[in-house]
Amino acid sequence: MNKVFKNFRKKATTLTLAAVLSLSTLTLSFADSSKVVTLGANLKPEQKQQMLKYFGVNDNEAVVLDVNNQEERKYLQGVASEEQLGKITISCSYVEPTTKGNGINVKTANLTWVTSSMIATTLSTAGIENANVIAAAPFPVSGTGALTGVMKAFEDATGKPLPEDKKELATEELITTGDLGDEVGQDKATGVINDIKSEIIKNGTKDTVQIADTINNITNNYNINLTDEQFKKIEDLMLKISQQDYEYNKIKDTLANVSDNVDKNLSALGENVGNSGLFDSIGDFFGGIGEWFGNLFNSNSKDLGILENTNDELLGSNAQIDATDDKAINMPSSEEVEGFFAKVWNWFTGLFNSNSENKTNDSNVNSTPEQNNAIEPKDDASKNLNNQDSSLEQNTPTSNTEDKKETQQPSVDENSSPVENNTQEQNSQDNNQTSEIPPAQ
């Protein structure tokens, strides 16, 4: 009996050790593969090292893969123009799969045609539900190749391939959104496509008439008139999406976050979606401020992981940084914070000064000539107030946003010829990667 027990204990110990070793190997394998970086194949070695430093990873800490133009063409062919297909790949990505409920969080740097919200909503179409994603380049580029790199990195990080038909749909959605954005603006285009898709998936809409009605309703909310070609392209895309097996509850947080970001960006530009009025706009503005500060001190918010570890200064002060969550953008300096509050205060005092000026003007209209002469010195003061109000208005958050957009530098298109891109790339290097680069022809 003792002999049997000893043999059993020996076998049990052996099996337990084997199981522990197997689990350890599996854990290490997952930990290693959970950090995956893709680099544009046409970057120079020093530029690749620059991007690794930007992401905050070393060669031995992550799986590093190259993405070339042939891989991009696999999904872009047939939905993108030859100019959009291009001949080289510059965009890079860093992907971290996350736990359930974290959603898709995206940060972009130096991508001028593709935004963080565009990537986030298209990744939900690709079949991704939870991930932190960075898409970036060492100098301004359009970013048409970013999505291909992100999908490749996610597949390698999880060890599970994404459905091919969904990857093709995601790429088609990206191009459709970008093309519409050329006409109506990136934010509006992203909001339109994201909101239509959200309604289609949530309601399980498959009928073409209902899809058309949904498109009309959403575009009316955004005050957009589509051409017949644009309408047909969106309708075809949504019909394909309606035939997939998306689970709305698993992607609704990502879709809602994209919609909120679009609304916030449009409100900052003085545009409102739907029937919202002045008070809604003011509420959105100060609500956004509250959310920004709340995110800074809220330890219970979602985990942004790799998005908060980038070295944004490495790309230069003029790098175009965009993110689906404000926490992913580096905290401003104390001088910037003080300047922000000064602008808010000036905005308030400007409102009161305007009211005071109007009362003074009313008094001038109703006064006698003698009274008008008696208050002429106040007229000079009013002129000074007018000049002050004019300068204050230039310091409002909305004007600051518009000025910033107007001074953004043109980007290098990943779709121009190799000679053009090499020239643009060299120019970028000679000017610390941030100088003005002529747009692709």
C-alpha positions in Angstrom: 0.0 0.0 0.0 2.8 2.3 0.9 4.6 1.5 -2.3 1.5 2.4 -4.3 1.1 5.6 -2.4 4.7 6.6 -3.0 4.4 5.9 -6.7 1.2 8.0 -6.8 2.9 10.9 -5.0 5.9 10.7 -7.3 3.7 10.9 -10.4 1.6 13.6 -8.9 4.7 15.7 -8.1 6.0 15.2 -11.6 2.7 16.2 -13.2 2.5 19.3 -11.0 6.0 20.4 -11.9 5.3 19.9 -15.5 2.1 21.9 -15.2 3.9 24.8 -13.4 6.6 24.9 -16.0 4.1 24.9 -18.8 2.1 27.7 -17.2 5.3 29.7 -16.6 6.4 29.2 -20.2 2.9 30.3 -21.4 3.0 33.3 -19.1 6.4 34.4 -20.3 5.4 33.9 -23.9 2.3 36.0 -23.5 4.2 38.7 -21.6 6.8 38.9 -24.3 4.4 38.9 -27.2 2.0 41.4 -25.5 4.4 44.2 -26.5 4.5 44.4 -30.3 5.9 47.3 -32.3 5.6 47.6 -36.1 8.0 49.9 -38.0 7.6 51.3 -41.5 9.9 49.3 -43.7 11.2 52.4 -45.5 12.5 54.2 -42.4 16.2 54.5 -42.0 17.8 52.6 -39.1 18.3 55.7 -37.0 14.6 56.7 -37.6 13.5 53.2 -36.4 15.6 53.6 -33.2 14.0 57.0 -32.8 10.5 55.5 -32.9 11.5 52.8 -30.4 12.6 55.5 -28.0 9.4 57.4 -28.6 7.4 54.3 -27.7 9.6 53.8 -24.7 10.7 50.3 -25.6 14.0 48.5 -26.2 14.7 45.9 -28.9 14.8 43.2 -26.3 11.6 44.3 -24.5 9.2 43.9 -27.4 8.6 42.0 -30.6 9.6 44.4 -33.5 8.1 43.8 -36.9 8.5 45.6 -40.2 5.4 46.6 -42.3 5.9 47.2 -46.0 3.9 48.6 -48.8 2.9 45.2 -50.2 1.2 44.4 -46.9 -0.7 47.7 -47.1 -1.8 47.0 -50.6 -3.3 43.7 -49.6 -6.1 45.6 -47.8 -6.1 48.9 -49.6 -6.2 47.6 -53.1 -9.6 48.2 -54.6 -10.8 50.7 -52.0 -8.0 53.3 -52.2 -6.6 55.3 -55.1 -3.1 54.7 -56.4 -2.1 57.9 -54.8 -3.3 56.6 -51.4 -1.7 53.2 -51.9 1.7 54.8 -52.4 5.0 53.0 -52.8 6.6 53.3 -49.3 5.6 52.7 -45.7 6.6 55.1 -42.9 3.9 54.8 -40.2 4.7 52.8 -37.1 2.6 51.4 -34.3 2.7 50.0 -30.8 -0.1 47.8 -29.6 -1.0 46.5 -26.1 -4.1 44.2 -25.8 -6.0 45.0 -22.6 -8.6 43.5 -20.4 -12.3 43.4 -21.0 -14.1 46.7 -20.5 -11.1 48.9 -21.3 -12.2 49.6 -24.8 -10.0 50.9 -27.6 -7.8 53.8 -26.7 -5.6 55.4 -29.4 -2.9 58.0 -29.5 -1.4 59.3 -32.8 1.7 61.5 -33.5 2.6 63.2 -36.8 -0.4 61.6 -38.6 -2.2 64.3 -40.6 -4.9 62.5 -42.6 -5.7 59.9 -40.0 -6.9 60.8 -36.5 -7.0 58.8 -33.3 -10.8 58.6 -33.4 -10.7 57.3 -37.0 -8.3 54.5 -36.0 -10.3 53.7 -32.8 -13.6 53.2 -34.6 -12.1 51.3 -37.6 -10.4 49.0 -35.2 -13.7 48.1 -33.7 -14.8 47.2 -37.3 -11.7 45.0 -37.6 -12.9 42.9 -34.7 -10.8 44.4 -31.9 -12.6 45.1 -28.6 -10.0 46.1 -26.0 -6.5 47.5 -26.8 -4.2 50.5 -26.2 -2.8 51.6 -29.5 -0.1 54.2 -30.6 0.3 55.1 -34.3 3.1 57.5 -35.1 5.8 58.6 -37.5 9.1 60.4 -37.0 7.9 63.3 -39.2 4.4 64.3 -40.6 2.9 61.8 -42.9 -0.7 61.1 -44.0 -0.9 57.8 -42.0 -2.7 55.7 -44.6 -0.5 52.7 -43.6 -1.1 53.0 -39.9 -4.1 50.7 -39.7 -2.3 47.8 -41.4 0.5 48.0 -38.9 -1.9 48.1 -35.9 -3.8 45.1 -37.1 -0.6 43.1 -37.7 0.7 44.0 -34.3 -2.5 43.1 -32.5 -2.6 39.7 -34.2 1.0 39.0 -33.2 0.4 40.2 -29.6 -2.6 38.0 -29.1 -1.6 35.1 -31.3 -5.1 35.2 -32.9 -5.8 36.3 -36.4 -8.5 38.8 -37.0 -11.2 37.9 -39.6 -10.0 38.8 -43.0 -13.4 40.2 -44.1 -13.5 42.5 -41.1 -9.9 43.7 -41.7 -10.9 44.6 -45.3 -14.0 46.4 -44.0 -11.9 48.4 -41.5 -9.6 49.5 -44.3 -12.6 50.4 -46.5 -14.1 52.4 -43.6 -10.8 54.3 -43.0 -10.6 55.3 -46.7 -14.3 56.2 -46.9 -14.0 58.4 -43.7 -10.8 60.0 -44.9 -12.2 60.8 -48.4 -15.3 62.4 -46.8 -13.1 64.2 -44.4 -11.4 65.9 -47.3 -14.7 67.6 -48.1 -16.3 68.2 -44.6 -13.4 67.9 -42.2 -12.0 64.9 -40.3 -14.1 65.3 -37.2 -17.4 65.5 -39.0 -16.6 62.7 -41.3 -15.5 60.5 -38.3 -18.7 61.4 -36.4 -20.9 60.6 -39.4 -19.5 57.2 -40.2 -19.1 56.2 -36.5 -22.7 57.2 -35.6 -24.2 55.5 -38.6 -22.3 52.3 -37.9 -23.3 52.5 -34.2 -27.0 52.7 -35.1 -26.7 49.9 -37.7 -25.1 47.5 -35.3 -27.2 48.5 -32.2 -30.5 48.1 -34.1 -29.5 45.1 -36.1 -30.4 47.0 -39.3 -30.0 45.0 -42.5 -32.7 46.4 -44.8 -31.3 48.8 -47.4 -34.2 51.3 -47.0 -33.6 51.5 -43.2 -29.9 51.8 -43.8 -30.5 54.7 -46.2 -32.9 56.4 -43.6 -30.2 56.0 -40.9 -27.6 57.7 -43.2 -30.0 60.6 -43.9 -30.8 61.1 -40.3 -27.2 61.1 -39.1 -26.0 63.4 -41.9 -28.8 65.8 -41.1 -27.7 65.9 -37.5 -24.2 67.0 -38.8 -25.7 69.4 -41.3 -24.0 67.6 -44.2 -25.3 67.1 -47.8 -23.8 64.1 -49.4 -23.3 63.7 -53.1 -24.8 60.6 -54.8 -21.4 59.0 -55.0 -20.6 59.7 -51.3 -24.0 58.3 -50.2 -23.6 55.2 -52.3 -20.1 54.5 -50.9 -21.3 54.9 -47.3 -24.4 52.8 -48.0 -22.4 49.9 -49.5 -20.0 50.0 -46.5 -22.9 49.9 -44.0 -24.6 47.1 -45.8 -21.4 45.0 -45.5 -21.1 45.9 -41.8 -24.7 44.9 -41.2 -23.9 41.4 -42.5 -21.2 40.8 -39.9 -21.7 39.4 -36.4 -20.7 42.4 -34.3 -21.9 42.4 -30.7 -22.9 46.0 -29.8 -22.4 45.6 -26.1 -18.7 44.7 -26.6 -17.9 47.8 -28.7 -20.4 50.4 -27.6 -18.0 52.1 -25.2 -15.5 52.6 -27.9 -18.1 53.9 -30.3 -19.6 56.2 -27.7 -16.1 57.6 -26.8 -15.4 58.4 -30.4 -18.8 60.2 -30.7 -18.0 62.2 -27.6 -14.6 63.2 -28.8 -16.0 64.4 -32.1 -18.7 66.4 -30.4 -16.1 68.0 -28.1 -13.8 68.9 -31.0 -16.6 70.4 -33.1 -17.8 72.4 -30.1 -14.3 73.8 -29.7 -14.7 75.0 -33.3 -18.1 76.6 -32.7 -20.0 73.8 -34.4 -22.7 71.7 -32.8 -24.2 68.4 -33.7 -28.0 68.1 -33.8 -30.2 70.8 -32.2 -27.9 71.9 -29.4 -27.7 75.6 -28.9 -25.6 78.2 -27.1 -26.1 76.9 -23.6 -25.3 73.4 -24.8 -22.1 74.7 -26.3 -21.0 76.5 -23.1 -21.9 73.3 -21.1 -19.8 71.1 -23.4 -16.9 73.5 -23.1 -16.8 73.7 -19.3 -17.8 70.0 -19.1 -14.7 69.2 -21.2 -12.6 71.2 -18.7 -14.0 69.4 -15.8 -13.5 66.0 -17.5 -9.9 66.9 -18.3 -9.1 67.8 -14.6 -11.1 64.8 -13.4 -9.1 62.5 -15.5 -5.9 63.8 -14.0 -6.9 62.8 -10.5 -9.2 59.9 -11.1 -7.3 56.7 -10.2 -10.4 54.5 -11.1 -10.5 55.5 -14.8 -9.5 53.1 -17.5 -5.9 51.9 -17.9 -4.2 53.7 -20.8 -0.9 51.8 -20.3 1.5 52.5 -23.1 -0.3 55.6 -24.2 1.0 57.5 -21.1 4.7 56.4 -21.6 5.6 58.0 -24.9 8.4 60.6 -25.2 6.5 63.2 -27.1 9.4 65.7 -26.8 11.5 63.4 -28.9 9.4 64.2 -32.0 9.9 68.0 -31.6 7.7 70.8 -30.3 5.7 71.0 -33.6 4.7 67.3 -33.6 0.9 66.9 -34.1 -0.3 64.8 -31.1 -3.9 63.5 -30.9 -5.6 61.0 -28.6 -9.0 59.6 -27.8 -8.4 60.4 -24.1 -6.9 63.6 -22.7 -4.8 61.7 -20.2 -2.7 60.3 -23.0 -1.5 63.7 -23.9 1.4 64.9 -21.8 0.4 67.2 -18.9 1.1 70.9 -19.7 3.6 72.9 -17.8 2.7 75.3 -15.0 3.1 78.3 -17.4 0.6 76.7 -19.9 -1.9 76.0 -17.1 -1.7 79.6 -15.9 -2.1 80.8 -19.4 -5.1 78.6 -19.9 -6.8 80.0 -16.8 -5.9 83.6 -17.9 -7.7 83.0 -21.1 -10.8 81.7 -19.4 -10.8 84.7 -17.0 -10.3 87.1 -19.9 -13.2 85.5 -21.7 -15.5 86.1 -18.7 -14.3 89.7 -18.2 -14.7 90.3 -21.9 -18.4 89.3 -21.7 -19.0 91.8 -18.8 -17.1 94.5 -20.5 -19.2 94.1 -23.6 -22.4 94.5 -21.5 -21.0 97.6 -19.8 -20.1 99.1 -23.2 -23.6 98.5 -24.6 -25.1 100.3 -21.6 -22.8 103.2 -22.1 -23.8 103.4 -25.8 -27.5 103.3 -24.9 -26.9 106.2 -22.5 -25.2 108.2 -25.3 -28.1 107.8 -27.6 -30.7 109.1 -25.1 -28.6 112.0 -23.8 -28.7 115.7 -24.8 -25.8 117.3 -26.7 -24.5 118.9 -23.4 -24.6 115.5 -21.7 -22.8 113.9 -24.7 -20.0 116.5 -24.4 -19.8 115.8 -20.6 -19.1 112.1 -21.1 -16.7 112.4 -24.0 -13.8 111.2 -21.8 -15.7 108.0 -21.2 -16.0 107.5 -24.9 -12.2 107.3 -25.0 -12.3 104.7 -22.3 -14.9 102.8 -24.3 -12.5 102.8 -27.3 -9.8 101.4 -25.0 -12.3 98.7 -23.9 -13.1 97.9 -27.5 -9.4 97.4 -28.2 -9.1 95.3 -25.1 -12.1 93.2 -26.0 -10.7 92.6 -29.5 -7.5 91.3 -28.0 -9.4 89.2 -25.5 -11.5 87.6 -28.1 -8.3 86.5 -29.9 -7.3 84.7 -26.7 -10.5 82.6 -26.4 -10.0 78.7 -26.4 -11.8 78.5 -29.8 -9.5 81.0 -31.5 -6.5 79.3 -30.1 -7.7 76.0 -31.5 -8.2 77.5 -34.9 -4.9 79.3 -34.9 -3.1 76.1 -34.0 -4.7 74.2 -36.9 -3.8 77.0 -39.3 -0.2 76.8 -38.3 0.1 73.0 -38.6 2.8 71.9 -41.1 2.0 70.0 -44.2 2.7 66.3 -44.1 4.6 63.9 -46.2 2.2 61.6 -48.0 3.0 57.9 -47.8 1.6 57.8 -51.3 4.0 59.8 -53.3 6.8 58.4 -55.4 10.0 57.0 -53.8 12.1 59.9 -55.1 9.7 62.5 -53.7 9.5 60.8 -50.3 13.2 60.4 -50.1 13.6 64.1 -50.7 10.9 65.0 -48.2 12.4 62.6 -45.7 15.9 64.1 -46.1 14.4 67.6 -45.7 12.7 66.5 -42.5 16.0 65.1 -41.1 17.9 68.3 -41.9 15.4 70.3 -40.0 15.1 68.1 -36.9 12.1 66.2 -38.4 9.8 69.2 -37.7 10.4 71.7 -40.5 7.9 72.4 -43.3 7.8 69.7 -45.9 6.2 70.3 -49.3 3.0 68.2 -49.8 3.1 65.3 -52.2 2.1 65.9 -55.7 
